[in-house]
Amino acid sequence: MSEDARLERLLDFLHRSPTPWHATANMAARLEAAGFRRLNETATWQLSPGERVYVTRNDSSIIALQLPHERLAALRLIGAHTDSPGLRLKPNAAQCAAGWLQLGVEVYGGALLAPWFDRDLGLAGRVHVRHGDGRIEGVLLDVERAVAIIPSLAIHLDREANSGRVVNAQTEMAPVLLQDGGRPDLERLLAQWLEEQHGLAEFEVLDFELAFRDMQAPARVGIEGELVASARLDNLFSCFAGLEALLESDGRQGAVLVANDHEEVGSASACGAQGPFLGDVLRRVNAQLGEAGEEGFIRLIQASRLISCDNAHALHPNFQDKHDAAHGPALNGGPVIKVNASQRYATNSATAALFRDLCREVDVPVQTFVTRADMGCGSTIGPITATELGVPTLDVGAPQWAMHSIRETAGARDVAYLVRALTAFVNRAELP
């Protein structure tokens, strides 16, 4: 497959995945097209060696498995997350001010707020409805047109706007939707959009989980198209790369892709990395295809390896002093091994050595990121999953700029680099 074709597939995935629910649905669709069978957590599982299966939880987290043809003895796990920072609607969101319908929001995760102003915004997420026959169903909604905007205050009215003014998320971030001084009716708008998108009739909106999305399409940027600019690169870039690697695996080894929701808010949920989802699935798989019992499960986990994929901070040309001088990853310089002595990343020398060896085998350059000693460090699902399962883990990620902005930037060549490295991992016959 050409690098350009893969990039176009990434851009399409980013555009069609404005929320964790959409990302999970799109990943599931690709898995099914490739022959993966969907499992239901409430049903009894019947698994066969060599089979390809997947399961979701909360419709926002997904685990896909390539089961080995021989006895299950070790797994090659790739971890990522489906959620991204942004603006989520409050339950009673509708409000009127100065004759305008606005929607109250709360900030999800550590969003960079300033770039949200003056952008064309759509609305997307999950809506639960009751049909005329009493059946309750969760329906995906993506209002794929600009229906809202958060207007800036003119600099003439705020002369300190360029002097590091703090943004108040409660009073300054409510998007404007409709010039209507009457009673706000969000349910009517949702019903109209659901009817337009899904042809629904005779239904009642019961509840929703909705977020605003940037309507600017993902794009290649730069004189030679060397950059990728899009919303939600953190961390759909990694979800895409992990999925590509799993689909390109030779099928001989036991391989797992896990993409959890709620990483950006701490991972403490039933479908987050701190929850039991991955452990539940692996125990059920091991009970049928591996060595039975708790000792057998522990042996499986200790023989396995996890690569946690979450984007890394690339060296910014305008802010080079924000990086340690010896650890400034470059865009298009290959995947980044992320290291932190305080275990904010799960990398150790053994897991890093494995990854360096994989990259050497497939001619992929490798970089390293360590934060400045006088700055704090973010984290990933890596340390959390390692803590919950005990699996030896490595944290890596594609380098990017503007992490947690409404529009982020990564290197176009890093897509192929990361996919090649992860594919080599899932096909590795022996794990050290």
LINHUMO-V865154 format. One record per pair of residues at least 12 apart in sequence whose C-alpha atoms are under 6 Angstrom apart, sorted by the first residue. I is the first residue (numbers start at 1). J is the second residue. If there is no record, write none. Layout:
i=I j=J
i=I j=J
This chain:
i=11 j=218
i=19 j=125
i=20 j=60
i=20 j=82
i=20 j=83
i=21 j=59
i=21 j=60
i=24 j=60
i=36 j=52
i=36 j=53
i=37 j=53
i=38 j=53
i=38 j=54
i=38 j=55
i=39 j=54
i=39 j=55
i=49 j=67
i=49 j=68
i=49 j=69
i=50 j=67
i=50 j=68
i=50 j=69
i=51 j=67
i=52 j=65
i=52 j=66
i=53 j=65
i=57 j=271
i=60 j=261
i=61 j=259
i=61 j=260
i=61 j=261
i=62 j=258
i=62 j=259
i=63 j=257
i=63 j=258
i=64 j=256
i=64 j=257
i=65 j=255
i=65 j=256
i=66 j=254
i=66 j=255
i=67 j=254
i=68 j=252
i=68 j=253
i=68 j=254
i=72 j=289
i=72 j=290
i=73 j=300
i=74 j=300
i=74 j=303
i=74 j=304
i=75 j=254
i=75 j=255
i=75 j=304
i=76 j=255
i=76 j=304
i=76 j=305
i=76 j=426
i=77 j=255
i=77 j=256
i=77 j=257
i=77 j=306
i=78 j=257
i=78 j=306
i=78 j=307
i=78 j=308
i=79 j=257
i=79 j=258
i=79 j=259
i=79 j=308
i=79 j=309
i=80 j=238
i=80 j=239
i=80 j=259
i=80 j=309
i=81 j=235
i=81 j=259
i=81 j=260
i=81 j=261
i=82 j=259
i=82 j=260
i=82 j=261
i=83 j=261
i=84 j=232
i=85 j=108
i=85 j=109
i=85 j=110
i=85 j=111
i=85 j=404
i=86 j=107
i=86 j=108
i=86 j=111
i=87 j=105
i=87 j=106
i=87 j=107
i=87 j=108
i=87 j=211
i=87 j=212
i=88 j=105
i=88 j=106
i=88 j=210
i=88 j=211
i=89 j=105
i=89 j=210
i=89 j=211
i=90 j=104
i=90 j=105
i=94 j=184
i=99 j=179
i=99 j=180
i=99 j=181
i=100 j=178
i=100 j=179
i=100 j=180
i=101 j=177
i=101 j=178
i=102 j=174
i=102 j=175
i=102 j=176
i=102 j=177
i=103 j=174
i=103 j=175
i=104 j=174
i=109 j=264
i=109 j=265
i=111 j=404
i=112 j=404
i=112 j=405
i=117 j=150
i=117 j=151
i=117 j=152
i=118 j=149
i=118 j=150
i=118 j=151
i=119 j=149
i=120 j=146
i=120 j=149
i=120 j=215
i=121 j=146
i=121 j=148
i=121 j=149
i=121 j=213
i=121 j=214
i=121 j=215
i=122 j=143
i=122 j=144
i=122 j=145
i=122 j=146
i=122 j=147
i=122 j=212
i=122 j=213
i=122 j=215
i=123 j=143
i=123 j=211
i=123 j=212
i=123 j=213
i=124 j=141
i=124 j=142
i=124 j=143
i=124 j=210
i=124 j=211
i=125 j=140
i=125 j=141
i=125 j=209
i=125 j=210
i=126 j=139
i=126 j=140
i=126 j=141
i=126 j=208
i=126 j=209
i=127 j=139
i=127 j=207
i=127 j=208
i=128 j=206
i=128 j=207
i=128 j=208
i=129 j=204
i=129 j=205
i=129 j=206
i=130 j=203
i=130 j=204
i=131 j=203
i=132 j=202
i=132 j=203
i=147 j=177
i=148 j=175
i=148 j=176
i=148 j=177
i=149 j=175
i=149 j=176
i=150 j=175
i=218 j=230
i=226 j=412
i=227 j=410
i=227 j=411
i=227 j=412
i=228 j=409
i=228 j=410
i=228 j=411
i=228 j=412
i=229 j=408
i=229 j=409
i=230 j=407
i=230 j=408
i=231 j=406
i=231 j=407
i=231 j=408
i=234 j=311
i=235 j=310
i=238 j=309
i=241 j=419
i=245 j=419
i=245 j=422
i=245 j=423
i=249 j=427
i=255 j=426
i=260 j=272
i=260 j=273
i=273 j=381
i=273 j=385
i=274 j=384
i=301 j=391
i=302 j=391
i=305 j=392
i=305 j=393
i=306 j=393
i=307 j=393
i=307 j=394
i=308 j=382
i=308 j=394
i=308 j=395
i=309 j=396
i=309 j=397
i=310 j=397
i=311 j=397
i=311 j=398
i=311 j=399
i=312 j=397
i=312 j=398
i=312 j=399
i=313 j=399
i=313 j=400
i=314 j=329
i=314 j=330
i=314 j=399
i=314 j=400
i=314 j=401
i=315 j=328
i=315 j=329
i=315 j=330
i=323 j=372
i=324 j=372
i=327 j=368
i=327 j=369
i=327 j=370
i=329 j=367
i=331 j=399
i=331 j=411
i=332 j=411
i=332 j=413
i=332 j=414
i=334 j=365
i=334 j=366
i=334 j=414
i=334 j=417
i=335 j=366
i=335 j=397
i=335 j=398
i=335 j=418
i=336 j=366
i=336 j=367
i=336 j=368
i=336 j=396
i=336 j=397
i=337 j=368
i=337 j=396
i=338 j=368
i=338 j=369
i=338 j=395
i=338 j=396
i=339 j=370
i=344 j=379
i=345 j=379
i=345 j=383
i=345 j=395
i=346 j=382
i=346 j=383
i=346 j=393
i=346 j=394
i=346 j=395
i=347 j=394
i=347 j=395
i=351 j=394
i=359 j=421
i=364 j=417
